[in-house]
Amino acid sequence: MTQTPPDRAQETLLSHAGRDPAGNFGIVNPPVYHASTVLFPTLAALEASDRNPFEGVNYGRTGTPTSQAFEAAVSQLEGGWRAVTAASGLSAIATALSAFTASGDHILVTDSAYGPTRRFCNEVLRGYGVETEYYDPLIGAGIARLIRPSTRVVFLESPGSLTFEVQDIPAVAAAARAAAAGGPLTLMIDNTWASPLYFKPFDHGIDVSLHAATKYMVGHSDAMLGVIVTNQASFEPVKRTAMRFGTCAGPDDVYLGLRGLRTMAVRLARHQESGLALADWLARRPEVARVLHPGRPGDPGHALWRRDFTGASGLFAAVLRPCSKAAVAAMLDHLALFGIGYSWGGFESLALPVYPARIRSAVPWSEPGPVIRFHAGLENIDDLIRDLDQGFARLSAAL
Ligand SMILES: *Cc1c(COP(=O)(O)O)cnc(C)c1O
């Protein structure tokens, strides 16, 4: 089961995977191949390439040495078999879900999934005749009760987007597989939060791992990128679907993903440290009702997180005591260091109101106060705390 490379530490892999200086004039980094047409010396060579669609370089859309270097590095790091590059995290998710579903199928998706993943299921897959059923992220082995003969995918995301519940991933995987009784079932996880560094899906019963490489892999808020990492059995269906959809990414963006990997371990360590420090500070504030961060002892997901993860990223949330939107705006509008905006995983800190109550369907969200999602960037922690402290003063003055 374990596919994680045992012989090299992760930081070492990050420095060396997906590079071949000896094959490239000694230059440390791989070149960025800008390509559409790929020329073949003979008709026979072209036809041989067409017969072998999962290997080599055939056409820009189906893979270049640049995308293949990125895929090799990410799949090696995560312990998968191979990977497929996409233009965004959402494109990776849409491609992977499409690879394993057809009209008449049923899929199970965690109620804590990223909003645009839900919209893809509710609008696009539904239009194609695929039924999505949302399940309680805390369901664990109870997932077995929801498996039907037509169930083809169980989709997990842990910790959940916006609300940070930790799923019992091995229990879900084992119970779902047992209930499917050998029928075709693919277990898929959105592993963006942990990144391949802090959670190893293929060691926990998952078949396909999805990433918004836009976040920590690129790491600098300057490119959109996605990647689908698969086990051996899932690779061909995923790659074939990617080829049918035209799923690919621009070479410069792929290169930014590859470059971001080199520093990801040191960046993530700092995001983790600052995220925990901010979360601890927020938990002591009178304006805060609850902090949602599985890396904190006392969080409902902490025990599972400790068991299955090796670290936490810098993304978490805090539920404020009930207050007006104007009070939240008074706090957020004038923060000097925390930006207001979508995405996360860059070097900069962010604070964003989020609305889980609007998207939940299986388990209603019951916290009455506003939920603010924070991304701890790489700034100095004391500066960040001072910024939030001044923000809370404005919030209190506006109550
Ligand atoms: C951002 C995000 C995505 C989508 O990634 P994009 O690159 O923005 O398309 C998917 N899942 C999670 C958990 C995300 O945070």
The ligand as an SDF file (V2000), in Angstrom:
LIG
                    3D

 15 15  0  0  0  0  0  0  0  0999 V2000
   -8.4940   27.2350   -4.2230 C   0  0  0  0  0  0  0  0  0  0  0  0
   -8.9830   25.8640   -4.0150 C   0  0  0  0  0  0  0  0  0  0  0  0
   -9.3440   25.0640   -5.0970 C   0  0  0  0  0  0  0  0  0  0  0  0
   -9.3690   25.5730   -6.5030 C   0  0  0  0  0  0  0  0  0  0  0  0
   -8.1310   25.9400   -6.9930 O   0  0  0  0  0  0  0  0  0  0  0  0
   -7.9820   27.0300   -8.1620 P   0  0  0  0  0  0  0  0  0  0  0  0
   -6.5870   26.8740   -8.5890 O   0  0  0  0  0  0  0  0  0  0  0  0
   -8.3290   28.3560   -7.5650 O   0  0  0  0  0  0  0  0  0  0  0  0
   -8.9600   26.6230   -9.2400 O   0  0  0  0  0  0  0  0  0  0  0  0
   -9.7330   23.7790   -4.8360 C   0  0  0  0  0  0  0  0  0  0  0  0
   -9.7840   23.2920   -3.5880 N   0  0  0  0  0  0  0  0  0  0  0  0
   -9.4570   24.0260   -2.5240 C   0  0  0  0  0  0  0  0  0  0  0  0
   -9.5110   23.4210   -1.1620 C   0  0  0  0  0  0  0  0  0  0  0  0
   -9.0590   25.3480   -2.6980 C   0  0  0  0  0  0  0  0  0  0  0  0
   -8.7560   26.0890   -1.6220 O   0  0  0  0  0  0  0  0  0  0  0  0
  1  2  1  0
  2  3  1  0
  2 14  2  0
  3  4  1  0
  3 10  2  0
  4  5  1  0
  5  6  1  0
  6  7  2  0
  6  8  1  0
  6  9  1  0
 10 11  1  0
 11 12  2  0
 12 13  1  0
 12 14  1  0
 14 15  1  0
M  END
$$$$
